[in-house]
Amino acid sequence: MTVEKFRKAATLILTTPLKHKVYPCDYGVVMLKRSAKLRFMASTYVFPGGAISSIDGDSKWMEFFPPSTIGELTPPSARSVPRPKLFRSDREEAVSRDLSLRISAIRECFEESGILLVEKDGNLIQGKHLPSKSEISKWRKSVEGSASEFLTLCNELNARPLVENLYEWSHWLTPPSILPYRFDTAFYLSSIPFLPDYATEDGGETVDMQVMNPFEALAKQERSEHILHPPQFVEISRLARFQKMDDLLEYAEKRQMLGTNCWCPVQRWTDSARLSLMESDELHPLELKLFGDVEGTTDDSEEELASEAHKLARTVWTFTQSDEKGFKMGPMFTRSNQQFFSNKTMVNSAMDRSELLARIEAAENGEFLDANDASDEILKKIRDL
């Protein structure tokens, strides 16, 4: 029997201060729209990221970092709790996965958005140390053509990837039989003080770049104004729990010490919706199925399944069926009644649809619903560890 393989990847959820005229949250998230010509996730908005390269684990990178910086990237919990396979280094690897995956995320972010997360003189590199916009554009094309050029770029700038500012956030596996490719992806969260003027889509794989308030992104998905796939939708719904970027970053920095679980949402189909069940959902099996077909269909409606469940942690993607055109996907939403997807890793859950719609409606009507109580409670539990 052939064992299905995953493509290893790294993704960066990059936040930056942004005051929106309507929606809460004092920050935005860098989002890129994929080209309609692509076979995989065409026309969807995604975070910067992509497949890892062997050069991201080249031994030459070790010369850029003090040993203490590298050691601090691995969560203390790794000493007692097994790490997901993606984060475990093979014996022949010269660079730890906790370093190489972060280098991958930073390199891919530069390729796709032009944003260069490298450190020089102890801080995020400043404009005075960077080449012109046209030179940066040339470097992007060079790195896209050969990942080894990113190492060359860092050498020329006398700078290094700012890996310590990337917080381990989550870990996703593409479920079986959903997309033409399956990825094993590490998600990191980081921030920049402002969006540099040279940041833009690459014009190839990505055709638009926006910095979106989390509620703006979710409201557009609700109204079918753009497309998010479940990982992006869930992660932005998690961000919406935090109205202040400082609170989000404090949570991310402290929480990463607990490591992450591997998520491969289990799929269930009703006659009008596809359910992606997270690990703490009542219908999620105890034993995770990584290979084979999707889990199957049910005669119960989505509403009936939700009303019967005591523990909800699921993403619902609605659709309509047509004999002529097949499936037409509709709005996506979350059903959640738990604070954390996992009490062991304290990865916060996504915002439930009812709460999300209430906050969107209030904001668009010029009202204010304070969500700080939710983030304060999450932070208190993290601080008490």
C-alpha positions, 0 to 999 in steps of 0.5 A, spaced: 500 500 500 502 506 498 502 511 504 500 518 502 505 523 503 504 530 506 508 536 503 511 540 509 510 547 509 510 553 514 505 559 514 506 566 517 500 570 521 503 577 520 499 582 524 501 590 524 497 596 528 491 598 524 485 602 526 479 601 522 473 606 522 468 601 523 470 594 526 474 593 533 481 590 534 487 595 533 491 591 528 490 588 522 493 581 518 497 581 512 493 577 507 494 575 500 489 573 494 492 567 490 491 567 483 485 564 479 489 561 475 492 556 480 490 549 481 491 549 489 486 554 493 485 559 487 482 566 488 482 565 496 485 569 501 491 566 505 497 568 509 504 568 507 507 561 507 509 555 502 513 549 502 519 548 506 526 548 502 532 544 504 536 550 504 532 552 510 536 547 514 542 548 511 548 548 516 550 555 514 544 558 518 548 556 524 553 561 523 547 567 524 545 565 531 547 564 538 546 557 541 542 560 546 537 563 541 536 557 537 535 553 544 529 558 546 525 556 540 524 549 542 518 549 547 520 547 554 514 542 554 518 538 548 522 535 554 516 531 557 510 531 551 512 528 544 512 533 539 508 532 532 513 529 527 513 536 523 517 539 529 522 533 530 529 534 527 531 528 523 538 525 526 542 527 519 539 534 519 544 540 521 539 545 523 533 544 528 526 544 525 524 549 530 529 554 527 528 551 519 521 552 519 521 559 522 526 560 516 522 557 511 516 562 514 520 568 513 523 566 506 516 565 504 513 571 507 519 575 503 517 572 496 510 573 497 509 580 500 516 583 500 516 584 507 523 582 510 523 580 517 530 580 518 534 583 524 540 587 524 544 591 530 539 587 534 532 590 531 528 589 525 532 592 519 530 599 518 529 602 511 536 605 511 539 599 511 535 596 505 536 597 498 532 600 493 525 598 491 527 595 485 533 592 488 528 588 493 524 586 487 530 583 484 531 579 490 524 577 491 525 574 484 532 571 485 529 568 492 523 565 488 527 562 483 532 559 488 531 559 496 539 559 497 538 566 494 535 568 501 541 566 505 545 570 500 541 576 501 542 575 509 549 575 508 549 581 503 545 585 508 549 582 514 542 581 517 539 574 520 532 572 520 528 574 526 526 567 528 525 569 535 519 574 534 515 568 530 511 564 536 509 557 534 501 558 533 498 552 530 499 546 526 495 543 520 494 537 516 490 537 510 484 532 511 484 527 506 480 527 499 479 535 500 484 538 496 489 536 490 495 536 495 496 535 502 500 539 506 503 539 513 504 546 515 506 549 521 503 556 523 507 562 526 504 568 529 509 575 529 508 582 528 511 588 525 510 596 527 508 598 520 507 595 513 513 597 509 512 601 503 515 596 498 510 591 501 506 588 495 503 582 492 508 578 487 504 578 481 504 571 480 502 566 485 498 572 489 495 578 485 492 582 491 495 584 498 491 587 504 492 588 511 485 586 514 482 587 521 480 580 523 472 582 523 473 585 516 475 579 514 470 575 517 464 579 515 467 579 508 467 571 508 460 571 511 457 576 505 461 571 500 465 577 498 471 573 498 474 566 500 477 563 506 479 556 507 477 553 513 485 554 516 485 561 515 477 562 517 479 558 524 485 562 525 482 569 524 476 567 528 481 565 533 485 572 533 478 576 533 478 574 541 483 579 542 481 586 541 488 589 542 495 586 539 499 587 545 494 582 548 495 577 542 502 577 542 503 576 550 498 570 549 502 568 543 509 568 546 507 565 553 502 560 550 508 557 545 511 554 551 506 549 551 507 547 544 502 545 539 497 539 537 497 536 530 490 538 527 487 534 521 479 536 522 475 530 521 470 531 515 462 530 515 457 532 510 450 533 510 445 535 505 447 542 505 454 543 509 461 540 510 463 540 517 470 540 519 471 537 526 476 540 531 479 535 536 475 538 542 468 537 538 464 531 541 463 528 534 471 528 533 473 520 533 478 519 539 483 516 534 485 521 528 484 518 521 490 521 517 489 517 510 483 514 506 477 518 504 473 523 508 469 520 514 462 520 510 455 523 510 449 523 515 442 524 514 441 529 520 441 536 518 447 541 520 442 544 525 440 538 528 447 535 529 449 542 533 443 542 537 444 535 540 452 536 541 454 538 548 461 540 546 462 544 539 468 546 536 467 545 528 467 549 522 461 549 517 461 551 510 455 551 507 453 549 500 448 548 495 447 543 489 445 543 482 445 538 477 448 542 472 453 546 476 455 541 482 456 544 488 456 552 489 460 553 496 456 559 500 458 562 507 462 559 512 461 559 520 464 557 526 460 553 532 464 553 538 462 553 546 469 552 548 474 556 550 480 552 548 481 547 543 486 543 547 486 544 555 493 541 554 496 546 549 491 552 551 490 553 544 484 558 544 478 556 540 475 560 534 469 565 536 462 562 535 458 565 529 452 568 534 458 572 537 461 574 531 455 576 528 453 580 534 459 584 534 459 585 527 452 588 527 454 592 533 460 595 530 457 597 523 451 600 527 456 605 531 455 601 537 461 598 542 461 591 545 467 590 549 470 583 548 476 584 553 473 580 558 474 574 554 481 575 552 483 577 559 480 571 562 484 567 556 491 571 558 489 570 566 490 562 565 496 563 561 499 568 566 497 563 571 501 557 568 
